[in-house]
Amino acid sequence: MIIKNAKIGGKLKSIIISNGKISEITDNNDFCDAFDAKGETVIAGLIDVHTHGMMGYDTMDADFEPMCREYALAGTTTFLPTTMTMGYDSLSRVDKAKTDFEGANIAGFHFEGPYISKSKKGAQNEEYIKAPDLEDFKQFNNVSMITVAPETENANEFIKSVSRDTVVSIGHTDCDYDTAITAIEAGAKCLTHLFNAMPPLLHRQAGPIGAGVIKNIYAQIICDGLHVSKAAFISAYKMFGPDRLCLISDSIRPAKLPDGEYESGGLSVFVNNKSIRLKDGTLAGCYNCLMDCVKCAVDFGIDKQNAIKMATETPANLLGIKKGKIEVGYDADLLIVDDELNIKTVIIGGKIFS
């Protein structure tokens, strides 16, 4: 496949794709039989490392064919379907499910729990929260990321062992600064939905946020204007920078659906005016898809290039996958967008998706 009249970095280029990867980027040429981007901007496909579902679909259903389709149409070309804190049987069903479908790529799963703190469970079901157990965890083969509360029993030993093959993210935690530092030194390399379900950054008690800044690890953040305020988001951006701050959707089953009552993770949740909450008002997940979060970051004043980077290159680097950049050798997962980041064309593995 060849794409001509593609705006990259403000200049018109042609992109030559072979075997699903970018093989050459040339000065713009009027290639015969090339796909014409018509001068629109081409960006890397978005990568969401923390998303439970959308459009009525949910990771815990273990039915990924419709999810791959819906995520692709929304501009997310790679994602980690994220579990809720549930029983091992339910988690195993997800872990063993077929994931190779047309549409968005599934780069493994993100287990959000069950090894979390009951005091910071958020919208997770307390019934299934457990202490980290390495032997139990060995039954799972396709977990690319796991959220762990480092103050839980056996957490450091668990982190030290699983972090060799799996990204460990600190989250749903009530840990202090020293405990977080110890977890990071054991191998944790990310913070789960920064600011949410963790102690705040205080001037004498810096908590996991301060530890993450000092240790230069990654942080996930929900940029929807509800989970994190504009001021807090800009502060996080200045602390972590676009190379270490990953935009996530943390979307759940009712994302993008009409107002009403829905189920998520065995709990009733309520959609009202683009927010999703438990009955008591607790935020239960995000209504937005990842492209919405990129647009929100731009609205907050973040340079467009860096807003896109935080949803492409940065999460790819966190996962250690060769995606998220328009460079030779990288996977040809691309979006053609207008100046307002509205999606015109989705390309996955060098093929137009529709």
WOFENDA-V695008 format. One record per backbone hydrogen bond with DSSP energy under -0.5 kcal/mol. CO is the residue of the C=O (numbers start at 0). NH is the residue of the N-H. E is the energy in kcal/mol with one decimal. If there is no record, write none. Layout:
BEGIN
CO_NH_E, CO_NH_E
END
This chain:
BEGIN
0_16_-3.2, 1_3_-0.5, 1_34_-3.2, 2_14_-2.7, 3_36_-2.9, 4_6_-0.6, 4_38_-2.1, 5_7_-0.7, 5_12_-2.9, 6_41_-2.5, 7_10_-1.6, 10_7_-3.0, 11_27_-1.0, 12_5_-2.5, 13_15_-0.5, 13_25_-2.5, 14_2_-2.6, 14_16_-0.5, 15_22_-2.6, 15_23_-1.7, 17_20_-2.0, 19_331_-2.8, 20_17_-2.7, 20_22_-0.6, 21_328_-3.3, 23_15_-3.2, 25_13_-2.2, 28_30_-1.7, 30_33_-1.1, 34_3_-2.8, 34_36_-0.7, 36_39_-1.9, 39_6_-2.6, 40_336_-2.8, 42_334_-3.0, 45_76_-1.4, 45_77_-1.7, 46_48_-0.6, 47_79_-2.4, 49_248_-0.5, 49_249_-2.8, 50_81_-2.7, 51_58_-2.8, 53_56_-2.4, 56_53_-0.9, 57_60_-1.9, 57_62_-0.5, 58_61_-2.1, 61_63_-0.5, 62_66_-0.5, 63_67_-2.6, 64_68_-1.4, 65_69_-2.5, 66_70_-2.7, 67_71_-1.6, 67_103_-2.3, 68_72_-2.2, 69_73_-1.3, 70_75_-2.4, 71_74_-1.8, 74_45_-2.0, 74_76_-0.9, 76_104_-3.5, 77_47_-2.2, 78_80_-0.7, 78_106_-1.6, 79_50_-1.0, 80_109_-2.0, 82_111_-0.7, 83_85_-1.1, 84_124_-0.5, 86_90_-2.2, 87_91_-2.8, 88_92_-1.8, 89_93_-1.6, 90_94_-2.6, 91_95_-1.8, 93_96_-1.5, 97_63_-0.5, 98_100_-1.5, 104_78_-2.4, 104_106_-0.7, 107_80_-0.5, 108_110_-0.6, 108_143_-2.0, 108_144_-1.9, 109_82_-2.4, 109_111_-0.9, 110_112_-1.4, 110_146_-2.8, 113_115_-1.6, 113_129_-2.5, 114_148_-2.4, 116_119_-0.8, 117_120_-1.1, 120_123_-2.1, 123_125_-0.7, 124_127_-1.7, 125_128_-1.4, 132_136_-2.2, 133_137_-1.3, 135_138_-1.5, 136_139_-2.0, 141_108_-2.5, 141_143_-0.7, 143_166_-2.6, 144_110_-2.7, 145_168_-2.8, 146_112_-0.8, 147_149_-0.7, 147_170_-1.6, 148_151_-1.8, 151_154_-1.8, 152_131_-0.5, 153_157_-2.1, 154_158_-3.2, 155_159_-2.6, 156_160_-1.6, 157_161_-2.8, 158_162_-2.1, 160_163_-1.0, 161_164_-1.7, 161_165_-2.1, 166_145_-2.5, 166_168_-0.5, 167_188_-2.2, 167_189_-0.8, 168_147_-2.7, 169_191_-3.0, 171_116_-2.7, 174_207_-0.5, 175_179_-2.2, 176_180_-2.6, 177_181_-2.3, 178_182_-2.0, 179_183_-2.5, 180_184_-2.5, 181_185_-1.2, 182_186_-0.8, 182_187_-2.3, 183_186_-0.8, 188_217_-2.1, 189_169_-3.0, 190_219_-3.0, 192_195_-1.6, 194_197_-0.7, 196_172_-1.7, 199_201_-0.9, 204_201_-2.0, 205_209_-2.4, 206_210_-1.9, 207_211_-2.4, 208_212_-2.0, 209_213_-2.5, 210_214_-2.4, 211_216_-1.8, 212_215_-0.9, 217_190_-0.7, 218_245_-3.3, 219_193_-3.7, 220_222_-0.7, 220_247_-2.1, 221_223_-0.8, 228_232_-2.7, 229_233_-2.7, 230_234_-2.0, 231_235_-2.5, 232_236_-2.5, 233_237_-2.1, 234_238_-1.9, 235_239_-3.0, 235_240_-0.6, 236_240_-1.7, 240_243_-1.5, 240_244_-1.7, 243_218_-2.4, 243_245_-0.6, 244_246_-0.5, 245_220_-2.2, 247_222_-0.7, 249_285_-2.5, 250_51_-2.7, 250_52_-1.2, 251_254_-2.8, 252_55_-3.2, 253_256_-2.4, 254_54_-2.7, 259_270_-3.1, 261_268_-2.9, 263_266_-1.7, 266_263_-2.7, 268_261_-3.2, 269_271_-0.5, 269_276_-2.1, 270_259_-1.6, 271_274_-0.8, 274_271_-2.5, 275_283_-2.8, 275_284_-0.7, 276_269_-2.9, 277_280_-1.9, 281_277_-2.9, 284_275_-0.6, 285_251_-1.2, 286_255_-0.5, 288_292_-1.4, 289_293_-2.0, 290_294_-2.3, 291_295_-2.1, 292_296_-2.2, 293_297_-2.0, 294_298_-2.4, 295_299_-1.8, 296_301_-2.3, 297_300_-1.5, 302_306_-2.4, 303_307_-2.4, 304_308_-2.0, 305_309_-2.0, 307_310_-1.6, 308_311_-1.5, 308_313_-2.3, 309_246_-2.3, 310_46_-3.0, 311_315_-1.7, 312_316_-2.4, 313_317_-2.1, 314_318_-2.0, 315_319_-1.5, 315_320_-2.2, 320_322_-1.7, 321_330_-2.0, 324_326_-1.2, 326_329_-2.0, 329_21_-2.8, 330_332_-1.8, 331_333_-0.7, 331_349_-2.3, 332_44_-2.7, 333_346_-3.0, 334_42_-2.7, 334_336_-0.6, 335_343_-3.4, 335_344_-1.6, 336_40_-1.3, 337_340_-2.0, 341_337_-1.9, 344_335_-2.6, 345_352_-3.2, 346_333_-2.6, 347_350_-1.2, 350_347_-2.9, 352_345_-0.6
END
